[in-house]
């Protein structure tokens, strides 16, 4: 009898483990509502989507597309980087297409139709072991100094006036480590673009009067010869205000950074109250369905401090957009506009921030919120308060 009970107990344990494994598996719809298309704003759309999720062995990716309009191929990293669809690991031409993630490691997917991959129809993800599986122990080994790297600014996008404004080059740069000795290559057509290295002040005001260096022939190469911040803009009229600008930080070497010296002791002096500020949401982009999804407005907001008394201005074309104040974070995240406190339909729409705390804005137009027309900010009571919370932090990126 005891033997039979032990056998039954073992069966129960095995079945429970199997059920747990099945329950842990997830189905991810690539791009969510966007689907699998040539995305607005380039590859940042699928990079942003992938950064929201953790992929584990046994999960399934679903690529939603219309058969005949798109396809999806699983490829190697080298083929992914070059958009080479000659010898895919697996190709599926009927939508929706499912891929089960059968092992740990990196997975790469592209569209094989002409120009689809270079225009951003590509996805790279990293798949980890089953939830709860212990990570292998290892002794940290410092990274050896690496060889200088030549970066092509914007990759396939090149150096031009980007869709969606300066977010394109901010997103390109933010997950890269630039060190002394690396090079930046700006690809552009001679006579149509140029690139100037400028000071931070000139960068912020798009002032190209006295550049540190100016290159008018493409491709233009700049070698990073010292640590610190570097700023680049275009000097052609309106190009910089429309987003043709790049800021990066260069470290001294690839080795571990030295600990910063302790600042000298000083007496804290509180900042005086500042005047109320008027912010134009999205700057030149305005209030639209943004290329690349909600990263556009997250990036716009994250380096700003909003205080009670400030005003937000939403610029849009009347009859094509509106701006709604939603009541809660959960409504914002689920794009639920059934219960709003305010809906403004005439541009420019001005909203004065009268209370401290989190404020959430979106559009009531169908699908606009799902495609990224949404803004979350944190409002403080005064100018000495802390910067915005994680609602307006820049998104992380999947390394590709």
Helices and strands as residue ranges (DSSP letters): H 2-24, E 27-29, G 32-34, H 44-51, E 55-56, E 60-63, E 72-75, H 77-82, E 90-92, E 97-100, E 105-110, E 122-128, E 150-152, G 155-157, H 167-174, E 178-179, E 183-186, E 195-198, H 200-205, E 213-215, E 220-223, E 228-233, E 245-251, E 278-280, G 283-285, H 295-302, E 306-307, E 311-314, E 323-326, H 329-333, E 340-344, E 349-352, E 357-362, E 374-380, G 390-392
